Amino acid sequence: MASKAPPDLFNATSSIHMIVRQLFSRMVFSLQMECSLSMEIISFWLWLEGNGHPDFLASIESFDNYHLRGIAFAGKMFIEALRRKSSHFNHRSEEEGYFQKEAMEGVVFYLNNFCYKALEDILEIADAKERIYRTNQQVQHHNMKGKAMMSTIRVQQQPSIPRDERTLFVTFSNGYPFTADELYEFFEGNFGGVEVISVEEPVEPRPPQYAHICFFTQETILHILRGNPRVKFVIRGKHLWARQFVPKRKKVRN
């Protein structure tokens, strides 16, 4: 049925919930796709997941951005086809009409009952970035006309809290490291405010095992940890553990 949902979909800590957020962040921030279109495509994928295609979204999330763009484009074409068929329904094909109706109802169900709520905070980040982009475009436009320009206002104020207290320490599964780009894509897309990322550069011939992620505000770290000393994320099938960074000098004192 169109309204059938995976059993753990509405649990905010479930793996499928996190996968949806990761996919949306990649599509909007990395692939520069429209927010509304991205949510419709993900809603269609959720409908497939709930109707006999388990782990469908996990498989898509494991793709690199090149292949993700390809399957997202295919989803876009399918949704556009559904819209065309809904306005030009062929009464001679009852089976086709039933499938089209089920698919459309499925997309609407997941869009209204899940996506808007699960992606609300990321949508706010995307809207804010879009406003900043439009403002920058306007400033550049006026500058090209030779008009006087005011001093550029920094989007992020210079932080007054020490960097150590705004840094997250993340560790990887042995043999499954993350690049700085992958970490930035995930944390900036889901939480925002990433200032700098430093991935371990091991001397011996082995992959990196940890990284430091500094944010502009300490509140971002509190939001990520949510009162837990340590949290786990699964990103593109790879595991990552995150906790508050504690400098060695502080460890000695304790």
N, C-alpha and C positions, 0 to 999 in steps of 0.2 A: 504494500500500500504506500501511497505517497507520503503519509505522515509517520511511517515507521522510522525509528531512530536507533542508532547504536546504543546499547544499554548504558555506557558511561559517558555519553556525549555531553550531558549537562553538568557533569562534575568538573569544576574548574581546575582540579588537580590531575585530571585524567590525561593520558598520553595523547588521545585524539584531540582533546581541547587544545593542548600545546601545539600539536602539529598544525591545526587550523591557523593558529596565531602566527606560527613560523612561515607558513605558506603565504599568508596574506601580507606579512611584512616584506618577504622577498619579492612578491609580485608588485607591490606598491613602491617600495623604496629602491629595490635593485633593478627591477624590470621597467619601472616607471609606468605601470598600468593604472588606469583609473580605479578609484576605490569602489565605486558602485559595480563596475564590470567585474572586478576581482571577486567581490562578494557573491555575485551571481554565479560565477564559474565555480567557486568553492562550494556553494550551495548545491550545484549540480553534482559535484563530486561526492558530497555528503549523501545525496540521494542514492547514488550508485553504491556507496559504502553500506547503506542501510538496506539495500535490496539485492543481496546475494554476492557482493564483491568485498569481502572482508580485507582489511589492510590495504585498501585501494589508496587512501591518502598517504599512508606511510610509505608506500612505493613511490608515489609522486614526489614526496618531500625528500627522498634520497637522491633525486636527480640533481645534476648541476644546473646552473641558470640557463644554459643553452637549451637543454632538453626540457626544462620547466617551461621556458618560453614557447616551445613547440607544442606541448600538450595543452598549455593555457590557450594558445591560439585555436587549437582544435575545439576546446570547450567553448570559446567565444563563437566560433562558427556554428556549433550545435545549438547554442542558445538563440542565436539570430535566426537559425532555421526554424526553431520552435515558434518564435514570434511570427514568422512569415506564415507558417502553417496554421497558426491560431486565427489569423485574419483571412486566410484563404483555405478554409477547411474542405478537404475532399471527401464528400459523403460516400463515395464509392468504396472507400477503404476503411471499414469499421475498425479493424485491428490497428491500423496506423493511427486512427483518431484516438483510440483508447490509450495507446502508448504516449502520444503527444500530450493528452490530458493528464496522465499520471506524472509525466516528467515535469510539466509546467507546475502542477500542484506541489510536487516535491521541491522544486527550486524555491517557490514562494514560502513553503512551510519552513525550510531551513533558514531562509533569509530573514523571515519575520520572527521566528521562535528561537533562533540561536545566534546567527552571525552578528546582528546589530548589537546584541548584548555582550557577546564574547569578544568583539573587536572594538568596543566603544572607546577604550583608552587609546588604541593605536590609531583609530580614526581621528581623534583629537590631535595627535602628533602630526598625522598626515595633513590635516587642515592647517595647522600652525605653520608647517613647512611650506605649504602652498601659499599662505599669506606672506611669508617672508620672501618667497621667490617672486611673487608679484610686486612686492615693495622694492626689491632689488632691481627688477626690470624697469620699474618706474624711475628709480634713481638714475639708472644707466641712460634711460631715454632723455631725461632732463639734462644730464651731463653732456650728452652728445650734442645737444642744442646750444651748449655754451653757457647755460645758466649756472649761477652760483650754487654750489653744493654745500650742505651742512656737513659737519664732521660725521663720519660713519659711526653709527651706534652699534656696539657689540650686542649680539643676540644673547650671549651668555656673559654676565658680569664676572670680573676677575674674582675667583673664589678666595675667601678669607680663611676657610677651614683648611688645616694642613692636608696635603695630598694623601698622606698615609691613612687618614680617617675617611677619605673619600674613595678608597681603593678596594676592589674586590679581588680575592685570590682564587683562581680557578685551576683545577687539575683535570687531566685527561686520562682516559683509559690507556693502558700500556699498548703502544702501537697504533693508537687512533688519535693523533694530534689534531689540533685546530690551527688554522692560519689566523692572522690578525684580521683579515677581511671577513672571514666567517664569523669571528667573534663580534666584530663591529656590526655586521649585518643583523645578527640575532639580538644583541643587547640594545643597539640603537633603535632597531625596528620595534622591539617589544617594550622597552622602558625609556629610551631616549637619554640624552645628556651625556654621551660618552666623550670624554676629553682626550684620553690617550690610551693606547693598548700596547703592552710590551710582552711578547712571547719569548719564552726561554730559548736561548741559543746554546745548546749543549756542545761541550768540547769533544766528547767522545762520539763516535758514529751511531747515534740513536736519535729517534724523533723527540721533539719537545714534549715535556710532561706537564708543564704548567704555564700560566700567564697571569699578568697583573692588568686589571682593567680599572682605570681611574675615571670617575665621573665628576661632573661640574658641581654637583651637590651631594651631600651626605644622605639626603632624603631618598635619593634614587636607590641607594644600597638598602636602606630600611624597607623600601617597597619591594625590592627583589627578595630579600630574606624573609620578610613578613614574620619577624619574631623568632625564626628558626636559626640555630647556630650554623646550619649547613643545608643547602638545597641542591637538588639534582635536576638536570635538564637532559633531554634526549634531542639532539639536533642532527638531522639527516642521518639518523641511525647510530650516531656516536654519542657516548655518555660524557657528561661534564658535571663536576661538583664545584660549588661555589660557596665561599665563606668570606667573612670580613678579614681583610689583610691585617696581620699583626707584625710590626717590625721586630727584628731580633732584639733590639735594645729594650723593648717593652717586655718581651718574653723573659729576659734575664731578670728584670725587676720583679716579675711575678713569681 
